[in-house]
């Protein structure tokens, strides 16, 4: 009998712990024939039949601006921004998935393709940041528009939104002339204050990087240089968290189900996980792999791969162990878009 109850008790305990890591609520209501949404301190009036997904895409397009959109329309296909292509796929998916005779003012669902998931996740990440801060940091908006700066900016937005989904408040490092983390994440309930550095591996022929993409099975993680560079941004006064996206295409998994690139990453953290006397300069290394931009319009979106590595000892340690669980949960459910409204 006790064995039967134990899993329920553990599940309830985990639920209680994670309840402290809730994202700011999405505020929406119908008022005088309009759907009213709150975005930071702004009140937005939208059409009552607009779904949350449609709102997110509209918000993304407003963020990038009409001038940017017009430039993409005039550009040759090879010169267009990847986000423009993602938006087109999102629209095409909606058109080809609409059931015959379906009422135009009623929502319907479809399995997301890789590009559709990529654009909705990006839009939701930017929504979360604006929801918490009221507006995007100025450099975000500019860098998102630029092909050569998009990848790094997009990943920074993803990790910022991950912390926001866990209830953290963020303070950005606006002085990039001085070595320092991307932002400081403070949690009002747990008291944890983390310095967060974000890196994304660029690969030839992927996300506007110059060159030809390699065969999937030949691509290794190859993030040692990024990890070493990330450590240079450690302010040295609080727990330091490093987030790196390996940016590898889908590969055959290891026998235990783990992504193959974890073997390369384990070599980096092995000294801090196997040596009981080693003190790591970081409190957390999170390695992710969002696969959506490697997938086509005929493929159902795969789940993002995420692994957390925690050293035995670090110079400054994260206070609460449930912080790791909350961050992992948020990483494994990026762009968590609720149901239609």
DRENDO-1510 file (C-alpha; in Angstrom, 1 decimal, always signed):
<recs>
REC; n; res; u; v; w
REC; 1; UNK; +0.0; +0.0; +0.0 .
REC; 2; UNK; +2.8; +2.4; +0.9 .
REC; 3; UNK; +4.5; +1.6; -2.4 .
REC; 4; UNK; +1.3; +2.6; -4.2 .
REC; 5; UNK; +1.1; +5.9; -2.4 .
REC; 6; UNK; +4.8; +6.9; -2.7 .
REC; 7; UNK; +4.6; +8.0; -6.4 .
REC; 8; UNK; +1.6; +10.1; -5.7 .
REC; 9; UNK; +3.3; +11.8; -2.8 .
REC; 10; UNK; +6.4; +12.5; -4.9 .
REC; 11; UNK; +4.3; +13.9; -7.7 .
REC; 12; UNK; +2.4; +16.2; -5.4 .
REC; 13; UNK; +5.7; +17.4; -3.7 .
REC; 14; UNK; +7.2; +18.1; -7.1 .
REC; 15; UNK; +4.1; +20.0; -8.2 .
REC; 16; UNK; +4.3; +22.1; -5.0 .
REC; 17; UNK; +7.9; +22.9; -5.6 .
REC; 18; UNK; +7.4; +23.9; -9.2 .
REC; 19; UNK; +4.4; +26.1; -8.3 .
REC; 20; UNK; +7.0; +28.6; -7.1 .
REC; 21; UNK; +8.3; +28.9; -10.6 .
REC; 22; UNK; +5.2; +30.1; -12.4 .
REC; 23; UNK; +5.4; +32.4; -15.4 .
REC; 24; UNK; +3.5; +35.7; -15.3 .
REC; 25; UNK; -0.1; +35.0; -16.4 .
REC; 26; UNK; -1.3; +35.9; -19.9 .
REC; 27; UNK; -4.1; +38.3; -19.3 .
REC; 28; UNK; -6.9; +38.2; -21.9 .
REC; 29; UNK; -10.7; +38.9; -21.8 .
REC; 30; UNK; -13.6; +39.9; -24.1 .
REC; 31; UNK; -14.9; +43.4; -23.7 .
REC; 32; UNK; -17.4; +45.2; -25.9 .
REC; 33; UNK; -16.9; +43.0; -28.9 .
REC; 34; UNK; -13.0; +43.0; -28.7 .
REC; 35; UNK; -10.5; +40.7; -27.2 .
REC; 36; UNK; -8.4; +42.7; -24.7 .
REC; 37; UNK; -4.8; +41.6; -24.0 .
REC; 38; UNK; -2.3; +43.0; -21.6 .
REC; 39; UNK; +1.3; +43.3; -22.8 .
REC; 40; UNK; +3.4; +44.7; -19.9 .
REC; 41; UNK; +1.7; +48.1; -19.2 .
REC; 42; UNK; +0.1; +48.2; -22.6 .
REC; 43; UNK; -3.6; +47.3; -23.3 .
REC; 44; UNK; -4.2; +45.9; -26.8 .
REC; 45; UNK; -7.6; +45.6; -28.5 .
REC; 46; UNK; -7.7; +42.7; -30.9 .
REC; 47; UNK; -10.4; +41.0; -33.0 .
REC; 48; UNK; -12.5; +38.6; -30.8 .
REC; 49; UNK; -11.9; +35.6; -33.2 .
REC; 50; UNK; -8.1; +36.0; -33.2 .
REC; 51; UNK; -6.4; +33.0; -31.6 .
REC; 52; UNK; -3.4; +33.3; -29.3 .
REC; 53; UNK; -1.2; +31.8; -32.0 .
REC; 54; UNK; -2.4; +34.5; -34.5 .
REC; 55; UNK; -1.8; +37.2; -31.9 .
REC; 56; UNK; +1.8; +36.0; -31.4 .
REC; 57; UNK; +2.6; +36.0; -35.1 .
REC; 58; UNK; +1.1; +39.5; -35.5 .
REC; 59; UNK; +3.2; +40.7; -32.5 .
REC; 60; UNK; +6.3; +39.2; -34.1 .
REC; 61; UNK; +5.6; +41.0; -37.4 .
REC; 62; UNK; +5.0; +44.3; -35.6 .
REC; 63; UNK; +8.3; +43.8; -33.8 .
REC; 64; UNK; +10.2; +43.3; -37.0 .
REC; 65; UNK; +8.3; +46.2; -38.6 .
REC; 66; UNK; +6.6; +47.0; -42.0 .
REC; 67; UNK; +9.8; +48.3; -43.5 .
REC; 68; UNK; +11.6; +45.0; -42.8 .
REC; 69; UNK; +8.6; +43.0; -44.2 .
REC; 70; UNK; +8.6; +45.0; -47.4 .
REC; 71; UNK; +12.3; +44.5; -47.8 .
REC; 72; UNK; +11.9; +40.8; -47.5 .
REC; 73; UNK; +9.1; +40.8; -50.1 .
REC; 74; UNK; +11.3; +42.6; -52.6 .
REC; 75; UNK; +14.4; +40.5; -52.0 .
REC; 76; UNK; +15.3; +37.4; -54.0 .
REC; 77; UNK; +14.4; +34.1; -52.2 .
REC; 78; UNK; +18.0; +33.3; -51.4 .
REC; 79; UNK; +18.5; +36.7; -49.7 .
REC; 80; UNK; +15.4; +36.6; -47.5 .
REC; 81; UNK; +15.5; +36.3; -43.8 .
REC; 82; UNK; +14.8; +32.9; -42.3 .
REC; 83; UNK; +12.0; +34.3; -40.2 .
REC; 84; UNK; +10.2; +35.5; -43.3 .
REC; 85; UNK; +10.2; +31.9; -44.6 .
REC; 86; UNK; +9.0; +30.6; -41.3 .
REC; 87; UNK; +6.0; +33.0; -41.3 .
REC; 88; UNK; +5.1; +31.9; -44.8 .
REC; 89; UNK; +5.2; +28.2; -43.7 .
REC; 90; UNK; +3.0; +29.0; -40.7 .
REC; 91; UNK; +0.5; +30.6; -43.0 .
REC; 92; UNK; +0.7; +27.8; -45.6 .
REC; 93; UNK; +0.3; +25.2; -42.9 .
REC; 94; UNK; -2.9; +26.9; -41.7 .
REC; 95; UNK; -4.3; +27.1; -45.2 .
REC; 96; UNK; -3.6; +23.4; -46.1 .
REC; 97; UNK; -4.8; +22.1; -42.7 .
REC; 98; UNK; -8.2; +23.8; -42.7 .
REC; 99; UNK; -10.9; +21.2; -42.9 .
REC; 100; UNK; -13.3; +21.4; -45.8 .
REC; 101; UNK; -16.3; +23.5; -45.0 .
REC; 102; UNK; -14.8; +24.7; -41.7 .
REC; 103; UNK; -16.4; +27.9; -40.4 .
REC; 104; UNK; -14.0; +30.8; -41.0 .
REC; 105; UNK; -14.4; +32.2; -37.4 .
REC; 106; UNK; -13.8; +28.9; -35.6 .
REC; 107; UNK; -10.3; +27.7; -34.6 .
REC; 108; UNK; -8.9; +24.3; -35.7 .
REC; 109; UNK; -5.6; +22.5; -35.0 .
REC; 110; UNK; -2.7; +21.0; -37.0 .
REC; 111; UNK; +0.5; +19.3; -36.1 .
REC; 112; UNK; +3.3; +21.9; -36.3 .
REC; 113; UNK; +6.0; +21.5; -38.9 .
REC; 114; UNK; +9.6; +22.4; -38.0 .
REC; 115; UNK; +9.4; +25.9; -39.5 .
REC; 116; UNK; +6.0; +26.6; -38.0 .
REC; 117; UNK; +7.2; +25.5; -34.6 .
REC; 118; UNK; +10.3; +27.7; -35.0 .
REC; 119; UNK; +8.3; +30.8; -35.7 .
REC; 120; UNK; +5.7; +30.3; -33.0 .
REC; 121; UNK; +8.4; +29.6; -30.4 .
REC; 122; UNK; +10.3; +32.7; -31.4 .
REC; 123; UNK; +7.1; +34.8; -31.2 .
REC; 124; UNK; +6.2; +33.4; -27.8 .
REC; 125; UNK; +9.7; +34.0; -26.5 .
REC; 126; UNK; +9.5; +37.7; -27.6 .
REC; 127; UNK; +6.0; +37.9; -26.1 .
REC; 128; UNK; +7.3; +36.6; -22.7 .
REC; 129; UNK; +10.1; +39.2; -22.7 .
REC; 130; UNK; +7.7; +42.1; -23.5 .
REC; 131; UNK; +5.2; +40.8; -21.1 .
REC; 132; UNK; +7.8; +41.0; -18.3 .
REC; 133; UNK; +9.7; +44.1; -19.3 .
REC; 134; UNK; +7.0; +46.0; -21.2 .
REC; 135; UNK; +9.2; +46.2; -24.3 .
REC; 136; UNK; +12.1; +44.5; -25.9 .
REC; 137; UNK; +15.6; +45.7; -25.2 .
REC; 138; UNK; +16.5; +48.1; -28.0 .
REC; 139; UNK; +19.4; +46.0; -29.3 .
REC; 140; UNK; +17.1; +42.9; -29.5 .
REC; 141; UNK; +14.8; +44.5; -32.1 .
REC; 142; UNK; +17.7; +45.7; -34.3 .
REC; 143; UNK; +19.7; +42.5; -34.1 .
REC; 144; UNK; +16.7; +40.2; -34.9 .
REC; 145; UNK; +16.3; +41.9; -38.3 .
REC; 146; UNK; +19.9; +41.3; -39.3 .
REC; 147; UNK; +20.7; +38.0; -40.9 .
REC; 148; UNK; +24.3; +37.8; -39.5 .
REC; 149; UNK; +23.2; +38.5; -36.0 .
REC; 150; UNK; +19.9; +36.7; -35.8 .
REC; 151; UNK; +21.1; +33.3; -34.5 .
REC; 152; UNK; +22.8; +34.6; -31.4 .
REC; 153; UNK; +20.0; +37.1; -30.6 .
REC; 154; UNK; +17.3; +34.5; -31.1 .
REC; 155; UNK; +19.0; +32.1; -28.6 .
REC; 156; UNK; +19.5; +34.9; -26.1 .
REC; 157; UNK; +15.7; +35.5; -26.4 .
REC; 158; UNK; +15.0; +31.8; -25.9 .
REC; 159; UNK; +17.0; +31.6; -22.7 .
REC; 160; UNK; +15.7; +34.9; -21.4 .
REC; 161; UNK; +12.1; +33.6; -21.9 .
REC; 162; UNK; +13.0; +30.3; -20.2 .
REC; 163; UNK; +13.9; +32.2; -17.0 .
REC; 164; UNK; +10.8; +34.4; -17.3 .
REC; 165; UNK; +8.7; +31.2; -17.6 .
REC; 166; UNK; +10.2; +30.2; -14.3 .
REC; 167; UNK; +9.3; +33.4; -12.5 .
REC; 168; UNK; +12.7; +35.1; -12.7 .
REC; 169; UNK; +13.1; +38.9; -13.1 .
REC; 170; UNK; +15.9; +39.9; -15.5 .
REC; 171; UNK; +18.3; +42.7; -15.6 .
REC; 172; UNK; +20.2; +43.0; -18.9 .
REC; 173; UNK; +23.8; +43.9; -19.3 .
REC; 174; UNK; +23.5; +46.9; -21.6 .
REC; 175; UNK; +27.2; +47.8; -21.5 .
REC; 176; UNK; +28.6; +45.2; -23.9 .
REC; 177; UNK; +31.9; +47.0; -24.0 .
REC; 178; UNK; +32.7; +45.4; -20.7 .
REC; 179; UNK; +33.0; +41.7; -20.3 .
REC; 180; UNK; +30.0; +40.4; -18.4 .
REC; 181; UNK; +27.0; +38.0; -18.6 .
REC; 182; UNK; +24.1; +38.6; -20.9 .
REC; 183; UNK; +21.8; +39.2; -17.9 .
REC; 184; UNK; +21.2; +38.7; -14.2 .
REC; 185; UNK; +18.2; +36.5; -13.3 .
REC; 186; UNK; +16.7; +37.1; -9.8 .
REC; 187; UNK; +14.0; +34.9; -8.3 .
REC; 188; UNK; +11.7; +36.8; -5.8 .
REC; 189; UNK; +10.7; +33.6; -4.0 .
REC; 190; UNK; +13.8; +31.4; -3.8 .
REC; 191; UNK; +16.3; +34.3; -3.5 .
REC; 192; UNK; +18.5; +32.9; -6.2 .
REC; 193; UNK; +20.4; +35.4; -8.2 .
REC; 194; UNK; +22.2; +34.0; -11.3 .
REC; 195; UNK; +24.6; +35.5; -13.8 .
REC; 196; UNK; +23.6; +34.0; -17.2 .
REC; 197; UNK; +25.8; +33.7; -20.3 .
REC; 198; UNK; +24.4; +32.5; -23.6 .
REC; 199; UNK; +26.2; +31.0; -26.6 .
REC; 200; UNK; +25.1; +29.4; -29.9 .
REC; 201; UNK; +27.2; +27.3; -32.2 .
REC; 202; UNK; +27.3; +28.7; -35.7 .
REC; 203; UNK; +27.6; +26.1; -38.5 .
REC; 204; UNK; +28.3; +26.6; -42.2 .
REC; 205; UNK; +25.1; +26.8; -44.3 .
REC; 206; UNK; +22.8; +27.0; -41.3 .
REC; 207; UNK; +20.8; +30.1; -40.2 .
REC; 208; UNK; +22.5; +32.4; -42.6 .
REC; 209; UNK; +26.0; +31.3; -41.8 .
REC; 210; UNK; +28.3; +31.3; -44.8 .
REC; 211; UNK; +29.2; +27.9; -46.3 .
REC; 212; UNK; +27.8; +24.5; -47.1 .
REC; 213; UNK; +26.0; +22.5; -44.5 .
REC; 214; UNK; +27.7; +19.2; -43.5 .
REC; 215; UNK; +26.2; +15.7; -43.5 .
REC; 216; UNK; +24.2; +15.3; -40.3 .
REC; 217; UNK; +26.2; +12.3; -38.9 .
REC; 218; UNK; +29.5; +14.1; -39.3 .
REC; 219; UNK; +28.6; +17.0; -37.1 .
REC; 220; UNK; +30.1; +17.0; -33.6 .
REC; 221; UNK; +29.1; +19.3; -30.8 .
REC; 222; UNK; +32.4; +21.2; -30.9 .
REC; 223; UNK; +31.5; +23.7; -28.2 .
REC; 224; UNK; +34.7; +23.7; -26.2 .
REC; 225; UNK; +35.7; +27.2; -27.5 .
REC; 226; UNK; +32.3; +28.6; -26.7 .
REC; 227; UNK; +32.4; +27.2; -23.2 .
REC; 228; UNK; +35.8; +28.7; -22.5 .
REC; 229; UNK; +34.7; +32.0; -23.9 .
REC; 230; UNK; +31.6; +31.9; -21.8 .
REC; 231; UNK; +33.6; +31.5; -18.6 .
REC; 232; UNK; +35.4; +34.8; -19.4 .
REC; 233; UNK; +32.0; +36.5; -18.8 .
REC; 234; UNK; +31.7; +35.2; -15.2 .
REC; 235; UNK; +31.3; +38.3; -12.9 .
REC; 236; UNK; +32.6; +36.2; -10.0 .
REC; 237; UNK; +30.1; +37.4; -7.4 .
REC; 238; UNK; +27.2; +34.9; -7.7 .
REC; 239; UNK; +26.3; +31.6; -9.3 .
REC; 240; UNK; +27.2; +31.5; -12.9 .
REC; 241; UNK; +25.0; +29.7; -15.4 .
REC; 242; UNK; +26.1; +28.9; -19.0 .
REC; 243; UNK; +23.6; +28.0; -21.8 .
REC; 244; UNK; +24.9; +26.7; -25.1 .
REC; 245; UNK; +23.0; +25.6; -28.2 .
REC; 246; UNK; +24.9; +22.9; -30.1 .
REC; 247; UNK; +22.9; +23.6; -33.3 .
REC; 248; UNK; +23.3; +20.1; -34.7 .
REC; 249; UNK; +20.9; +18.4; -37.2 .
REC; 250; UNK; +18.9; +15.3; -36.2 .
REC; 251; UNK; +21.1; +12.3; -35.6 .
REC; 252; UNK; +20.7; +8.7; -34.6 .
REC; 253; UNK; +20.4; +8.6; -30.8 .
REC; 254; UNK; +22.7; +6.6; -28.5 .
REC; 255; UNK; +21.4; +3.2; -27.2 .
REC; 256; UNK; +20.1; +4.9; -24.0 .
REC; 257; UNK; +18.2; +7.5; -26.0 .
REC; 258; UNK; +20.5; +10.4; -25.3 .
REC; 259; UNK; +21.5; +12.7; -28.2 .
REC; 260; UNK; +24.8; +11.7; -29.6 .
REC; 261; UNK; +26.3; +15.2; -29.0 .
REC; 262; UNK; +26.1; +14.6; -25.2 .
REC; 263; UNK; +29.3; +12.5; -25.5 .
REC; 264; UNK; +31.3; +15.5; -26.6 .
REC; 265; UNK; +29.8; +17.7; -23.9 .
REC; 266; UNK; +30.4; +15.2; -21.1 .
REC; 267; UNK; +34.2; +15.6; -21.8 .
REC; 268; UNK; +33.9; +19.3; -20.8 .
REC; 269; UNK; +32.2; +18.7; -17.5 .
REC; 270; UNK; +33.9; +15.4; -16.5 .
REC; 271; UNK; +36.6; +17.0; -14.4 .
REC; 272; UNK; +34.0; +18.8; -12.3 .
REC; 273; UNK; +31.7; +15.8; -11.9 .
REC; 274; UNK; +34.3; +13.1; -11.3 .
REC; 275; UNK; +36.8; +14.9; -9.1 .
REC; 276; UNK; +35.5; +15.5; -5.6 .
REC; 277; UNK; +38.1; +18.2; -5.0 .
REC; 278; UNK; +37.5; +20.2; -8.1 .
REC; 279; UNK; +35.7; +23.5; -7.7 .
REC; 280; UNK; +34.0; +24.7; -10.9 .
REC; 281; UNK; +33.7; +28.4; -11.9 .
REC; 282; UNK; +30.2; +27.7; -13.0 .
REC; 283; UNK; +27.1; +26.4; -11.1 .
REC; 284; UNK; +25.2; +25.1; -14.2 .
REC; 285; UNK; +25.9; +24.2; -17.8 .
REC; 286; UNK; +22.7; +23.8; -19.9 .
REC; 287; UNK; +23.2; +22.5; -23.4 .
REC; 288; UNK; +20.3; +22.5; -25.9 .
REC; 289; UNK; +19.6; +21.7; -29.5 .
REC; 290; UNK; +16.5; +23.1; -31.2 .
REC; 291; UNK; +16.1; +21.0; -34.4 .
REC; 292; UNK; +13.2; +22.9; -36.1 .
REC; 293; UNK; +15.3; +24.9; -38.6 .
REC; 294; UNK; +16.7; +21.7; -39.9 .
REC; 295; UNK; +13.2; +20.3; -40.7 .
REC; 296; UNK; +11.1; +21.0; -43.7 .
REC; 297; UNK; +7.4; +21.8; -44.3 .
REC; 298; UNK; +6.7; +18.0; -44.6 .
REC; 299; UNK; +8.1; +17.1; -41.2 .
REC; 300; UNK; +6.4; +17.2; -37.9 .
REC; 301; UNK; +8.4; +19.3; -35.4 .
REC; 302; UNK; +10.7; +17.3; -33.1 .
REC; 303; UNK; +11.1; +18.2; -29.4 .
REC; 304; UNK; +14.0; +20.4; -28.4 .
REC; 305; UNK; +16.8; +18.4; -26.8 .
REC; 306; UNK; +18.0; +19.8; -23.5 .
REC; 307; UNK; +20.6; +18.5; -20.9 .
REC; 308; UNK; +21.7; +20.1; -17.6 .
REC; 309; UNK; +25.2; +19.4; -16.2 .
REC; 310; UNK; +25.8; +20.4; -12.6 .
REC; 311; UNK; +29.3; +20.2; -11.0 .
REC; 312; UNK; +29.9; +18.6; -7.6 .
REC; 313; UNK; +31.2; +21.9; -6.2 .
REC; 314; UNK; +31.2; +25.4; -7.6 .
REC; 315; UNK; +32.5; +28.8; -6.4 .
REC; 316; UNK; +29.0; +30.0; -5.9 .
REC; 317; UNK; +26.2; +27.4; -5.8 .
REC; 318; UNK; +22.5; +27.8; -6.7 .
REC; 319; UNK; +20.5; +27.8; -3.4 .
REC; 320; UNK; +17.6; +25.6; -4.4 .
REC; 321; UNK; +17.8; +22.2; -6.1 .
REC; 322; UNK; +14.3; +22.7; -7.5 .
REC; 323; UNK; +15.6; +25.6; -9.6 .
REC; 324; UNK; +17.4; +23.0; -11.8 .
REC; 325; UNK; +14.1; +21.0; -12.2 .
REC; 326; UNK; +12.2; +24.2; -13.1 .
REC; 327; UNK; +14.7; +25.3; -15.7 .
REC; 328; UNK; +14.9; +21.9; -17.2 .
REC; 329; UNK; +11.1; +21.7; -17.5 .
REC; 330; UNK; +11.0; +25.1; -19.1 .
REC; 331; UNK; +13.8; +24.1; -21.6 .
REC; 332; UNK; +12.0; +20.9; -22.5 .
REC; 333; UNK; +8.8; +22.9; -23.3 .
REC; 334; UNK; +10.1; +26.0; -25.2 .
REC; 335; UNK; +7.6; +28.2; -26.8 .
REC; 336; UNK; +4.9; +26.6; -24.7 .
REC; 337; UNK; +1.8; +28.1; -26.3 .
REC; 338; UNK; -1.5; +27.5; -24.6 .
REC; 339; UNK; -4.6; +26.3; -26.4 .
REC; 340; UNK; -6.7; +28.4; -28.7 .
REC; 341; UNK; -8.7; +31.2; -27.0 .
</recs>
